[in-house]
Amino acid sequence: MILDFSTAAADRPAALAQLDGEREQVRAMPGNVAFRVYADREDENRVGVIHEWDDEESFVGYQQSDSFARSGEVLRPMMIGAPVSRRFHAELRETLA
């Protein structure tokens, strides 16, 4: 899943801090493969999050978690406009190192 949202430039550090603060808890959830938070390098208002989960059941567990609820309570009031969430079903072909 890829999530993008915007905040006022002054609020972006707090938004990033909220997501960074939840990262270890999200990463410890069953089925989580990745949880990466990004500050857009071209737009000082944009924040991006990439989630990767083993299966849909694991992702649903995250959506029902206290971590998800806490982040929503903090982030939604800061958001300028609606967030855009793109969700995919993908099959891993290979991992190259």
C-alpha positions in Angstrom: 0.0 0.0 0.0 1.1 3.5 -0.8 -0.3 6.4 1.2 0.2 10.0 0.3 -1.2 13.1 2.1 -0.4 16.8 2.6 -0.1 18.9 5.6 0.8 22.6 6.1 4.6 22.8 5.8 4.8 23.7 9.5 2.9 20.6 10.5 4.9 18.1 8.4 7.6 17.5 11.1 4.9 16.5 13.6 3.2 14.2 11.0 6.5 12.5 10.3 7.3 12.2 14.0 3.9 10.5 14.6 4.5 8.0 11.9 8.1 7.5 13.0 6.9 6.9 16.5 4.6 4.1 15.5 7.1 2.5 13.1 8.6 -0.1 15.5 5.1 -1.2 16.7 3.8 -1.5 13.1 7.0 -3.4 12.1 6.4 -5.9 14.9 2.9 -6.7 13.8 2.3 -10.2 12.3 2.7 -10.1 8.6 4.4 -6.7 8.2 7.2 -6.7 5.7 7.9 -3.0 5.5 6.7 0.4 6.9 8.6 3.3 5.4 7.9 7.0 6.0 9.0 9.6 3.5 9.0 13.4 3.4 8.5 14.4 -0.3 11.6 16.0 -1.6 9.8 18.1 -4.2 6.8 19.3 -2.1 7.3 20.5 1.5 3.7 19.6 2.3 3.6 16.0 1.2 4.2 12.9 3.3 4.3 9.3 1.9 4.1 5.9 3.6 4.8 2.6 2.0 3.4 -0.5 3.7 4.1 -4.0 2.7 2.2 -6.9 4.2 2.3 -10.7 3.7 -1.4 -10.9 3.2 -4.7 -9.0 3.4 -5.5 -10.5 6.8 -2.3 -8.9 8.3 -3.2 -5.6 6.7 -6.7 -5.7 8.2 -5.1 -6.4 11.6 -3.1 -3.3 11.2 -6.2 -1.2 10.3 -7.9 -2.5 13.5 -4.8 -1.7 15.7 -4.3 1.0 18.3 -1.4 2.2 16.3 -3.5 2.9 13.3 -6.2 4.6 15.4 -3.6 6.8 17.2 -2.0 7.9 13.9 -5.4 8.7 12.5 -6.3 10.9 15.5 -3.1 12.8 15.2 -2.7 13.0 11.4 -6.3 13.7 10.2 -6.6 17.1 11.7 -3.3 18.1 10.1 -4.2 16.9 6.6 -4.9 19.4 3.8 -7.4 17.5 1.6 -8.1 13.8 1.5 -5.3 11.3 1.8 -4.8 9.1 -1.2 -4.3 5.4 -0.5 -3.3 3.0 -3.3 -3.6 -0.7 -2.4 -2.2 -3.5 -4.5 -2.1 -7.3 -4.6 1.2 -8.2 -6.0 3.3 -11.4 -6.3 7.0 -11.3 -5.5 9.0 -12.6 -8.4 12.4 -12.5 -6.8 14.5 -10.5 -4.4 17.9 -9.4 -5.6 20.7 -8.3 -3.3 
